[in-house]
Amino acid sequence: MKPQHLRLAALIGAAMFLTSPPQARAAADDLVIRTMGPVSYVCGGVAEDERQALSAREKDFNIGVLFTQGAAGEFLSDVAVKLVRDEQEVASFRAAGPRCLIRAPEGSYNIEASYKGQAKSIKVSTGTRNAQLRW
């Protein structure tokens, strides 16, 4: 490919990124693995491409949790999450999507979550990949 074609392709790609809806750009950013102390996590999964991306990463994590509401199990995001071990908070974050994958040191944890002021919790051990909290 000629250098001028490479420059044109780069400009077109940049223009497409800048003109794409902010929520599309944010969705890609939300799948970044974040670390807090000994815990790493990634949340997302509203769109099909995010669900596929999370599924591809699942083997690298040892806890998985899904946040839903109602009888139909509608996906939730913007859930405040705390990971607690031996009554000590080891991580806290806001879930950017309904599915969170967590990598934590081996052991048992309480996942304490709050959505619109309503708290829920579930006890999990490392290796639990299908925990669910439903409001």
Kinemage of the C-alpha trace (Angstrom):
@kinemage 1
@onewidth
@group {chain A} dominant
@subgroup {mainchain}
@vectorlist {calphas} color= white
{ca met a 1} P 0.000 0.000 0.000
{ca lys a 2} L 1.288 3.467 -0.876
{ca pro a 3} L 2.071 5.883 1.975
{ca gln a 4} L -0.681 8.294 0.903
{ca his a 5} L -3.187 5.412 1.041
{ca leu a 6} L -2.052 4.543 4.558
{ca arg a 7} L -2.532 8.156 5.654
{ca leu a 8} L -5.978 8.250 4.048
{ca ala a 9} L -6.969 4.990 5.763
{ca ala a 10} L -5.773 6.340 9.132
{ca leu a 11} L -7.754 9.569 8.632
{ca ile a 12} L -10.890 7.647 7.679
{ca gly a 13} L -10.517 5.403 10.734
{ca ala a 14} L -10.041 8.409 13.020
{ca ala a 15} L -13.056 10.155 11.493
{ca met a 16} L -15.200 7.046 11.970
{ca phe a 17} L -14.126 6.813 15.624
{ca leu a 18} L -14.775 10.490 16.300
{ca thr a 19} L -18.186 10.436 14.631
{ca ser a 20} L -19.322 7.176 16.215
{ca pro a 21} L -21.862 7.601 19.015
{ca pro a 22} L -20.249 8.256 22.415
{ca gln a 23} L -22.033 5.240 23.910
{ca ala a 24} L -20.354 2.976 21.323
{ca arg a 25} L -16.926 4.332 22.249
{ca ala a 26} L -17.767 4.054 25.962
{ca ala a 27} L -18.850 0.429 25.556
{ca ala a 28} L -15.419 -0.507 24.240
{ca asp a 29} L -13.726 1.390 27.091
{ca asp a 30} L -15.831 -0.396 29.715
{ca leu a 31} L -14.311 -3.753 28.792
{ca val a 32} L -10.936 -2.649 30.112
{ca ile a 33} L -9.654 -4.842 32.938
{ca arg a 34} L -9.316 -2.727 36.069
{ca thr a 35} L -7.301 -3.610 39.171
{ca met a 36} L -7.891 -2.695 42.807
{ca gly a 37} L -5.349 -4.199 45.180
{ca pro a 38} L -5.238 -7.979 44.661
{ca val a 39} L -8.491 -7.960 42.643
{ca ser a 40} L -8.977 -7.421 38.909
{ca tyr a 41} L -12.362 -7.103 37.237
{ca val a 42} L -14.104 -6.288 33.983
{ca cys a 43} L -17.814 -5.556 33.518
{ca gly a 44} L -20.036 -5.223 30.478
{ca gly a 45} L -22.300 -7.382 28.392
{ca val a 46} L -25.263 -5.237 27.405
{ca ala a 47} L -24.600 -5.657 23.676
{ca glu a 48} L -23.958 -8.989 21.967
{ca asp a 49} L -20.373 -8.044 21.028
{ca glu a 50} L -19.620 -7.263 24.684
{ca arg a 51} L -21.081 -10.593 25.797
{ca gln a 52} L -18.856 -12.382 23.289
{ca ala a 53} L -15.794 -10.402 24.411
{ca leu a 54} L -16.487 -11.259 28.055
{ca ser a 55} L -16.994 -14.940 27.219
{ca ala a 56} L -13.615 -14.968 25.499
{ca arg a 57} L -11.965 -13.537 28.651
{ca glu a 58} L -13.831 -15.690 31.191
{ca lys a 59} L -11.028 -18.272 31.509
{ca asp a 60} L -8.752 -15.551 32.953
{ca phe a 61} L -11.091 -14.869 35.896
{ca asn a 62} L -12.277 -17.028 38.797
{ca ile a 63} L -15.610 -15.381 39.744
{ca gly a 64} L -18.502 -14.353 37.514
{ca val a 65} L -21.658 -12.499 38.537
{ca leu a 66} L -24.714 -11.301 36.614
{ca phe a 67} L -27.003 -8.440 37.698
{ca thr a 68} L -30.648 -8.590 36.586
{ca gln a 69} L -34.090 -7.341 37.557
{ca gly a 70} L -37.654 -8.539 37.273
{ca ala a 71} L -39.175 -11.860 36.314
{ca ala a 72} L -37.764 -11.658 32.776
{ca gly a 73} L -34.219 -11.142 34.063
{ca glu a 74} L -33.610 -7.798 32.366
{ca phe a 75} L -29.931 -6.827 32.439
{ca leu a 76} L -28.797 -4.130 34.884
{ca ser a 77} L -25.829 -1.821 34.784
{ca asp a 78} L -24.676 0.967 37.100
{ca val a 79} L -24.729 -1.387 40.095
{ca ala a 80} L -22.508 -0.465 43.063
{ca val a 81} L -20.443 -3.553 43.933
{ca lys a 82} L -18.305 -4.427 46.955
{ca leu a 83} L -16.241 -7.575 47.263
{ca val a 84} L -15.826 -8.480 50.951
{ca arg a 85} L -13.630 -11.163 52.502
{ca asp a 86} L -13.443 -11.832 56.251
{ca glu a 87} L -15.510 -8.683 56.848
{ca gln a 88} L -12.898 -6.582 55.012
{ca glu a 89} L -13.691 -4.805 51.751
{ca val a 90} L -11.127 -5.906 49.166
{ca ala a 91} L -12.605 -4.070 46.160
{ca ser a 92} L -15.445 -1.736 45.268
{ca phe a 93} L -16.555 -0.520 41.862
{ca arg a 94} L -19.548 0.439 39.780
{ca ala a 95} L -20.548 -2.265 37.291
{ca ala a 96} L -20.711 -0.788 33.797
{ca gly a 97} L -22.757 -3.751 32.599
{ca pro a 98} L -24.771 -6.702 33.833
{ca arg a 99} L -21.901 -9.228 33.784
{ca cys a 100} L -18.756 -8.839 35.862
{ca leu a 101} L -15.766 -11.124 35.765
{ca ile a 102} L -13.526 -10.953 38.816
{ca arg a 103} L -10.068 -12.369 39.492
{ca ala a 104} L -9.392 -12.587 43.223
{ca pro a 105} L -7.116 -14.595 45.528
{ca glu a 106} L -8.492 -18.067 46.320
{ca gly a 107} L -11.176 -18.081 48.988
{ca ser a 108} L -14.777 -17.157 49.841
{ca tyr a 109} L -16.258 -13.711 49.351
{ca asn a 110} L -19.484 -11.821 49.830
{ca ile a 111} L -20.549 -9.812 46.828
{ca glu a 112} L -22.553 -6.904 48.204
{ca ala a 113} L -24.359 -4.923 45.531
{ca ser a 114} L -26.745 -1.999 45.533
{ca tyr a 115} L -29.046 -0.838 42.761
{ca lys a 116} L -31.203 2.272 43.202
{ca gly a 117} L -30.792 2.069 46.970
{ca gln a 118} L -31.732 -1.611 47.279
{ca ala a 119} L -28.976 -3.867 48.600
{ca lys a 120} L -28.460 -7.531 47.742
{ca ser a 121} L -25.636 -9.911 48.598
{ca ile a 122} L -24.452 -13.371 47.710
{ca lys a 123} L -21.676 -15.555 49.079
{ca val a 124} L -19.345 -16.993 46.444
{ca ser a 125} L -16.098 -18.903 46.338
{ca thr a 126} L -13.424 -18.635 43.709
{ca gly a 127} L -14.449 -20.917 40.874
{ca thr a 128} L -18.070 -19.676 40.967
{ca arg a 129} L -18.750 -18.350 37.486
{ca asn a 130} L -22.530 -18.083 37.404
{ca ala a 131} L -23.601 -16.142 40.507
{ca gln a 132} L -26.623 -13.916 39.977
{ca leu a 133} L -28.168 -11.066 41.916
{ca arg a 134} L -31.723 -10.158 40.880
{ca trp a 135} L -33.694 -7.136 41.981
